[in-house]
């Protein structure tokens, strides 16, 4: 039985190969069509260039404990943690690059576009000059048609939406924003503390300039955020400093007045009162002097020109395109040009066999 089954499988394989050979002209025709389509798609797909930059983030918490000693000195007043809280978490770098203010600001930036020999905004680049592949144009055509047929919101409706603090984008701006979010990638390596910025665009110079703009935007944002947090802490310290200063001056005056009045008095009651005032004076002076030191320290910290990032790999204008990968696409379409027609022939036979078997069962 096993020998017969093996012989049957061999016959089926021979028959299959014979069928493929019999349909060789059909297979060759379909293979040629698929391969030609593949060549057209490969060589009509716009070239994309990738520019990147790598930054090393300063160790988070390197200034830890900067304000930690104040909390205990202020009789239970908490300043909200250490100085590390004044810097933005590295995990949010990606969110900064995906934020609406960044995208809207980037749309308005102008860069030199060599194809037109002039400066164009990023918004114009994506709406007027960005090239699409043949397959992309065919697929997107129905959606664009539907977009034009949709009813646009009235001016009255737009006026109602315009409120302070709200951002209103047009449909085209939303499309450009979505495309920019796909073309700009910011990642953070938690182990190495490395921030990587990658930008892929059709113009190599603009890709590099957008990568540099993104790098500068993120670093400026983090520095500004850090300074704002330090300003809040300085305001709080200054307020507490003024309060403790008045308390110190008041107890200082009270102690001096008591000593003047009791200069020649040597009673135990007088000595006890003087010791009490001296203790209050020492406590007030300790808090006052410590706040004065912390105030000066924060001012010095705010005046420091310390970089939040160190550039490990600067942005370089790419010379070679990153996509499409021509060789890989050609190999893929060569495989498809063989697979598709053969699959069509085998599928047709299987369907025919299934239908004949079904007919025989119905006749029985």
N, C-alpha and C positions, 0 to 999 in steps of 0.2 A: 504493500500500500504506500509506504514511504517513497519507494522508488518511482511509483507512478505519479505521486504528488510532485516530486522533484522534477520529473520529466515534463509534467504539465506546466510547472512554473517556468521551466526553460522555454517551452513552446510559447507561453504567453509573452515572455520577454522578446523572443524572436519575432512574434507577431507584432508586438509593439514597435520594435525597431523597423520592421518592414513597413508598418503603417506610417511611421515618421518619414522613412525614405520615400514612400509613395506620395506623401504630402509635402515633399521637399520644396516644391515651387511656392506653395502657399506659405510655408514657414519662412522661406527666403524673402518673400514679399513683405510679410508682416514684420520680420526682423529688420529689414531695410527701413521700413517706415518708422519703427520704434527707435532705431539707432539715429536716423536723420532728425527726428523730433528731439532726441536726447542731445545731439550736437547743437541744434538750434537753441535749446534751453540753456545749455552749458555756456555757449558763447554770446548769448544775449542777456545773461544774468549780469547786472552791474557789479563791478568790482568794489569790494569793501576793504578799507584800510583800518588797521587797529593801532591805536596809540595808547600807551599805558605809562603809569608812574607808580613807584613804590615808595611809601613813607614809613618811617619807624616812629611809632608813638612813644612819647615819654612814659616811663613806668607810672602807672596810676597809683596815687597814694604816696609819692615820693616826699611830699611835704606834710605827711600825716602827722597829726598832733600839734599843728601850728597854733590852733586856738583851743586845744583841748584843756590846757591848764586854767583857762578863764572860767569855765563852767563851775568848777569847785570853788573858785574865789568869789563868785558872785552870789553866794548864798542860795544856790539852787537854780540859778538862771542858766538855761542851756542855749548855746549859740547855734545849735543845729549840726553838730558833728565836726569833722576835721576838714582840713583844707582841700582834701581830695574831692569833696563834694562840689568844689567850685569849678571842677573841670567836667566836661561832658563825657559820658561813658563811651568807650570806643565802639560798643555795639550799636550806637546810634549814628555813626558816621554814614552808614548806608541810608538811614532815614533822612539825614540832612540832604543827601544827593537826590532823594526821591520826593522831597517836599515841594509843594506847589509854589512857594515863593522862589525857590531856586529855579524850577522849570520855567516859570513866567519870566524871571530875570534873564535866563539864558536865551529864551526866544528873542529877546530884544537886542542881544549882543550881535555886533556886526564883525564879520571876518572876511578876509580877502578870498574871493572865489576865482581860481585861475581860469576856469572854463568861460566865465563871463568877463574876466579881466576887470573886476570891480568888487567893492565890498558889498556883501549882502547880509541881512540878518538871518539868524538861524530859522526863524519862522518862514522867511521867504525861501530859504534853501529847501525846506521840507515841503512847502506848498507849491513852489513854482519850478524848482530845478532838480528835485530828487528823481532819479530814474527808477523805473520799475522793470522787473524781468517780464518776459513774454507771458509766462504762466501766471505771474502775479497780476499782470494787467487783465488777463482773461478772467481770473477768479474774482478780482475786485470790481470789475465793471458792473455787475448786477447790483452790488451793494452801493456803489456810487450813485447809480440811477435811482435806487430807492431813497437815498439820502436827499437827492434833489427834489424828489416828488413829495417828500414829507413837508408838512406845513410848518413854516418858520414861525417862531413865537412873535407876537405883536410887540410893538414898541411900548405899549402900556404895560404889558406883562414884564418886559425887561426893566422898566422903571420901578416896578414894585419889587423886583429882585435886588435892585441896587441899594444896599444898606451898608453902613459903616461896619467894617470887620468881616464882610463877606466877599468872596472872590467869585466873579462871574466870568466864565470863559465861553467863547463861541464854539460852535461845532468843529470848525477847523483848528482852533487852538487845542481842543480836547484831542483831536487826532494827532497833532504834532506832539503834544505832551505824552501821549501813549507811545509814540515812536521813539521819543527821546529816552523814555524810561527803559525801553528795550535796548537802545544803543549805548547807554551809559551804565556801567556796572561798577559798584564799589563793594569790596569785600574786606573783611578783617580777620586776620589769623590770630586767634586768641592765644595760641601757644607762643608764637614768635613776636606778637605785638606789632604786626606789620599790616599797614593799610594799602590795598592795591586798587588803583583806579584804571579802568579799561574803557576806552571809547572806540566804537567802530562806526565809521562813516565812509561815504563814497569819495570824499576828497581827503588826501593824506594830510595836507596842511591844516585844514579845518579840524580834522580828527585830533591832531596834536594840540591845536589851540583850545579846543573844547576840553580836552583832558587837563591842560594847564589851568584853564578857567575853573574847572571843577575842583582841582587841587587847591587853588587859591581861595575859592569860596568856602570850602570845608575848613581850611586852617583859619581863615579870618573869622568864620562863625564860631569856632571853638574858642579862639582867643577872646573875642568879644563877649561870649557867654561867660568865660572865666572872669573877665574883668568886671562884668555886671554883678556876678556873685560876690566878688571881693568888695565891690562898692557897697552892696547891701550890708556886708559884714562890717565895713568901715563906718557906715552910718550908725549901725547898732552900737559899735564900740564907742564912737564919739558921743552918742547919747548917754551911755552908761558912764563915760569918762566925765562929762559935765556934771552929772548927778553926784558922783563920788567926789569930784573936786569941791563942789559946794559943801558936801557933808564934811570933808576934811578941813576946809577953811573954817567952818562953823565950830568944830570941835577944837581946832587949833586956837581959835580966838577965845573959846570958853576956858581952855586950860591955861592960857596966858593970863586971862583976867583973874582966874582963881588964884594963881600964884602971886599976882600983884597984890591982891587983897589979903592973902594969908602969908605974906612974906616972913613975918616974925612970929607966926602962930605955930606951935609945936605939939598940938594936941593930937591924940590918936584918931579922932574923928576927921580932922583936917588931912592927916596923912592918908587915911583910907579913901577919902573923897578924891585926893590928888592921884592916888594909884588907880582909882576907877577911871578918872579922866585920861590918865596916861595910857591905860589899856585901850580905851576907845580911840585915842589919838593914834596909837600904833596900828590898830586894825584899819582905821580909815586911811592912814598913810600907805599901808601895804596894798590895799585895794586900788587906791588912787595911782600909786607909782607903777603897779603892774599893768593897769589899763593904759597908762601913758606909754609904757614900753610896747604893749601890743598894738596900740594905735600907730606908733612909728614903724613897727615891723610891717603892718599891712600896707602903709603908704609906700615903704621901700619895695615891697613885693609887687605893688601895682605899677611902680615905675621901672621895674625890671623888664628888659627887652629879651625875655626868654622864649625861644621857639617852642611851640607845642609839639611840632613834628621835626624830624630830621629827614631830609630827602635821601633815600637810598638809591633810587633809580629815577633820574629826571625824565621828563617827557622827550621823546625822540621822534622826529617826523619819519613815518614809515616809508620805505622805498618799495617794498613788495606787498601785494594785496594779501589779506588774510582769508578772503573768500571771494568767489567760489573756488573750491579746490578742484581745479580742472581735471587732473589725472584721475582722482577718485570718482568724480562724476562720470567720466567717460567709461571707466571700468564698470561702474554700476549700470549704465545704460547698455553696455555690451552684454552684461549678464541678463538684463531684462529683455533685450532684443532676441535672445535665445529662449529664455524661460517663457515669455508670454505666448509666442506662437505654438510652442510645444505643448504648453498647458492648455491652449485652446483646442488643439487636435485631440489630446487625451481626454479633455473634458467633454468634447463632442461625442467621443466613443462611449464614455461612461454614461452619458445621458441617453444615448441611443440604446445601450444595453439595458439600462434601467427601464426605459419605456417599453422595450420588447418583452422583458420579463414581466412587467406589469400586465401587458396585453395577454400573455400566455395564462397568467393566473386568472384573469377575467374570463377567458374562454373556457377554462376548466370549471 
